[in-house]
Amino acid sequence: MSIEEVVRHLAEISRRQQVITEQLTARQDRMEQQLRQAAGSSQFSEVSAHRFITKLSDLDDIDAYLHTFEVIAERERWPKESWARMLAPFLTGEAQRAYFALETPKNDDYKALKKEILARMGLSNISAAQQFSQWSYDDKQPVRIQAANLSRLGRLWLLGGDTTAVQVAEKVVIEKMMRALPRRLRTLTSMRNPDSLAALVEAVELAEAHVARETGERAALPPRRVNAPWRPVEGTTRPGSRPAVPSPVDEPMPTEPTTLSAPAWTAGCVVHRNVPPEAPTRKVCLDGKTQTATLDTGSAITLVHPNTLKYHQEGKGRIPITCIHGDTRHVPAQRVTIATKSGSWRIEVGVVPDLPVPLLLGRDWPGFDDLLTHHQARSARTKKNSKGRAQRDRQPALMATESDRGGESSSANLYYDLFQQITAGGDFGRAQREDETLKHCWPQVRIIDGNERFPSPHPLPHFIVQNGLLYCVAERRGETKTLLVVPRTKRETVLELAHTHPMAGHLGAANTIKRIRDRFHWPGLDGEVKRYCQACDICQRTSPQRPPPSPLIPLPIIEVPFNRIGMDLIGPLPKSARGHEHILVILDYATRYPEAIPLRKATSSAIAKELFLLCSRVGIPAEILTDQGTPFMSRLMADLCRLLKVKQIKTSVYHPQTDGLVERFNKTLKQMLRRVVAEDGRDWDLMIPYVLFGIREVPQGSTGFTPFELLFGRQPRGLLDVARQAWEQEPAPQRSVIEHVRDMRGRIEKVMPIVKQHLTEAQRAQQRLYNRPAQPREFQPGDKVMILIPTTTSKFLASWKGPYTVVERVGPVNYRVRQPGRRREEQLYHINLMKKWVAAPGHLVAFSEETSPVVHIGEQLSPNQKAELQALVGQFRDVFSEKPGRTTIIQHDIITPPGTIVRQRPYRVPEARRLAINDEIQKMRKLGIIEPSRSPWSSPIVMVPKPDGTLRFCNDFRKLNEISKFDGYPMPRVDELLDRLGGARFISTIDLTKGYWQLPLSESAKEKTAFSTPGGHWQYRVLPFGLHGAPATFQRMMDILLRPHQPYAAAYLDDLIVHSESWEEHLSRLRRVLLDLRRAGLTANPKKCHLGLAEAKYLGFHIGRGLIQPQQNKIRALQETPQPTTKTQVRAFLGLAGYYRCFIPNFSSIASPLTDLTRKGQPEKIQWNREADGAFQALKTALTSSPVLHAPDFGCPFILQTDASDSGLGAVLSQVHGDEEHPIMYVSRKLTPAETRYATVEKEALAIKWAILELRYYLLGRRFTLVTDHAPLQWMSTAKNNNARVTRWFLSLQDYNFTVQHRAGASHGNADGLSRLWSGWAGLSNHSTPPHNTLPFLRRTPRTRTTLRGGECNEQLYATSPWSQISPSWTFIKPGSDTAGAHQAERHISPTYARRR
């Protein structure tokens, strides 16, 4: 390239760069201009807004502030879509929180923002209506201001939102009706904020139902004193009040003091200066400002601290309040607005300067009951595991007054009740006279009001009556005192004040008795006080005395060195110069040979490494004993022990005495190191070998020999030996290796018996010393105990926790304890850390009523057996509960295609059923079955009537089931279960409580079960009814649970059964099953459980004593079935009868006319004929003669009898017991049209092949006898046969081991009858009854139980046949009739077949 071209190219590049620069400059200028315009517009808006509007302050009226903003915005022509955005910077406090609480689209909408702000400030249209109705003229304010305020309230009430004229009129009607309602109904109705007349009617109806239910519950309570009504100060009115109607009170005794006015609360009272920590509190909005309000159930008046108010106005009147001690004072009154989510109300409150809380809500505030109900429900959820006494669960009140609310009673303060009971003299005298425990005292009264009934002198003690009250005159500490006799209803009060009250100090039983005996008396006082103090919850938890230790259990003596070793860790210690902080201690239990290894970190890997190095020197131990420290419980240690086949033994928690040998050596090792280390203490790891040598060469106290000598068979050469040899100057003896080994073995053989003897004597001495204060103790499963557990702050400080429940005994001194609320639900504890929990008397009553379930027990049991079974039920009180549990075994998951959602509109619910739906929702929420949902899924609900007239809550999950993945887990076979249970002597059936509700759902499945009701959107937390995968998941859970109990327990869904041959075995098996139910978190319905039965009803059958029968109620239902008129009704009848087909001989042939009616092509409305009616009546009659079958005994050989006829095959499976042959099972079937053309020998061979394959469950792998009436078949299995079909059949039976036996047809009635029964009657169309020559055969025909989807069933031979009772009008089917497929149709309509997948 030349120079000109280069210059030209550079010039072109420069020109292009200049063009690009000019374009970028122009674009930058345009962007800066746009930014300046946008900034100028924004600045203008902010400047113009700040010019007219100021920030909202606490003194501003929110309604007037918003109205002013709207006037300014319209005057300045600000766009309405920007109003909310322009107002936001000027909001403060609750108004600002309302703006940020709105979602993004709504916080730009000024109307939505204004509505939210006014609602949070208590200025909704509801509160405006209340203020409008409560407005009164004030002569101290200008009329113009009052008119403007009233007009504003009217507009806010009637014109709030886009209100039409019709809605304005409806609001006036609502207001009129609300003001006319009774107070209680008005309070409950106002909580629902009805915004239409229809909503008001619904709210009033619900309120009436609630009040009626409350009245029924309150009617059962004893009458209580009603405090004096609230008396307003002149010039003030109480909102929503009505004239108080005084409640009737007990007529006072003549000597009863005059009743003072109802004591209220006085601010500054000593009793109420401190707020109880358990006092209920809730967040409320006071005049637009959020405050924490304390709920006081005993207060008649709402009180507020002046600092809580925005402004305090004097001269508004005064309110009298009275303390429980009778002191009265008047405090200023002021009207405020208090709002919650339930609504807002404007009421008059008292302003108390020395109030200990900002706001004290009383019962005069209309929303009080709603807040208190929510608080109690929340408290019940958080304290549901608390076992404290009921009195301590009451919520203490700051105030002790109670308003006269139309007869309502409030839950009072505990101590206020105590003082009130003591001062109620009339009640006290009546209680004395009505007390049964004082009946013997009244006849012993010697003086009545100064009049002697008996001459003096009067012995001590004696009884007198003064002013209608009973007293005991007795001597106390050398003085004669008059003691008030306390009736049973008041004793709890005395005990509370004398022991539990803080001023009583929880003194012991002796001091409490002395305190009470100086003032009161009642029979059995000492014993009752001792029991009360013993059952005091606080005393049990803080008692310094520990129960006496359990006797010492000696450990087995280990004779093989390093067969069992103990391990422990010491540290952390001061870090040595080499970085070591811990010591791994290993001690051999046979030789007491110690090892101490310094470690830098106490990790599992470091311990495993050192342990393996030790094994390389002394061999692999068989057992390792450690505590439950984290390094020893790790997965690495478990894998190492599993790899080396080492048994890992762990001590129980907080009981290191189990590994006491190592713990004692730790103390010795630390003492020796402390004495030999340097001053800086950083060389302790270097001194460990020296210290270990000193320990190893000293004889151990228990063995009497040195550890070195027991391990190596010789005495080590120590420092003393070196010094001695130096002084003696004698050469060491020379010995060969063989001599050395021989001497070492001889020495060990000589020493080991001595060591064993020394260990035994040492153990006896230690046991004798330890057992001096020891006492044998024992706990039973189900007992309540307290556990001594170290606190979380320090493991050296322990306190009693509980009460917990004993699950089982593990070893002589260890127990497994259930401890809800702790990290591990069940834990193993040593008995020395446990003491028995003593419940209070009132708690015992509730405990027994709640946890002593009524379970049906077999009547045939002896009294001792019943007592044992009752004790077992008592030990598993938590398992027998009507409340569903929650298992941890498995979760149910609903797998659906990704991106697919089922969302159905809810069905319209009749108005009359809404209350029932709400009740069901509340019940399920209380049990934790459902929870509020935000799921996009939704399935409708339906209310299905029950037989008793009530409604069942159901979900329609059909759409969800269509897209859900099917679970093919098999259900158990009913026939196999019956075969296992038929021969049992003792049977127990257990029915789980709402089984599906005890199985939790996975997190992903919960939202898919969502459903909607008129009250909200909900979703299930547990497995609901109606999901097609529910039975499979539940059966899988039961199979996992009962896997260890398969030989004696089974379950079909939630129906469990346990069976045994002996009583002791049955009790033990039942205990193991109940224990696993407890561990799984499952509960059983006690009303549906039957234990220790000889005969039981299970899966529709009556089983027991070796027999199987149908249940009579099912047979009765079948007999009462009317004549069907449609194919559906025919299928339903055949389904019920087919479940018991095993009891009907030749069921398929009898039911053939009915199954023909259900064929495809037959009309839905069937044509009833004589054949169908005959079959219908025959099936009914066949089940009326109480058919019975015997259960198989798999320990006895089976006998199989087969036969064939021209039209059918028959077989009988039987066994011989004693001298009698008992049929076990009868099966039969008809021949197909092709099989009817077989030769006789082929039919007989077909009967053998079909019967063996049909009964393979019983015959495969066992030797049995095959009986046939066809003589050629005796040798056909071994002889050469030219019939290829028969040869193939017999070759297919080579896996079966049987002997063929011939029996003549005359002696072969069982199988022969089954095969020829249909054939013999098929041509008798002109006979009304069976011919005479067939009756003997019929009388010997047994009942058959053909198949329960598979063909295995049982049978009992009966003397007569139900066929002899068949109606004479029955016409039998001829041989040529088309009956193919009838048997298959029966299987499809059988309920057992339908349950199979």
Order of alpha helices (4+ residues) and beta strands (2+ residues): alpha-alpha-alpha-alpha-alpha-alpha-alpha-alpha-alpha-alpha-beta-beta-beta-beta-beta-beta-beta-alpha-alpha-alpha-beta-beta-beta-beta-beta-alpha-alpha-beta-alpha-alpha-beta-beta-beta-alpha-beta-alpha-beta-alpha-alpha-alpha-alpha-alpha-beta-beta-beta-beta-beta-alpha-beta-alpha-alpha-beta-beta-beta-alpha-alpha-beta-alpha-beta-beta-alpha-beta-beta-alpha-beta-beta-beta-beta-alpha-alpha-alpha-alpha-alpha-beta-beta-beta-beta-alpha-alpha-beta-alpha-alpha-beta-alpha-alpha-alpha-alpha
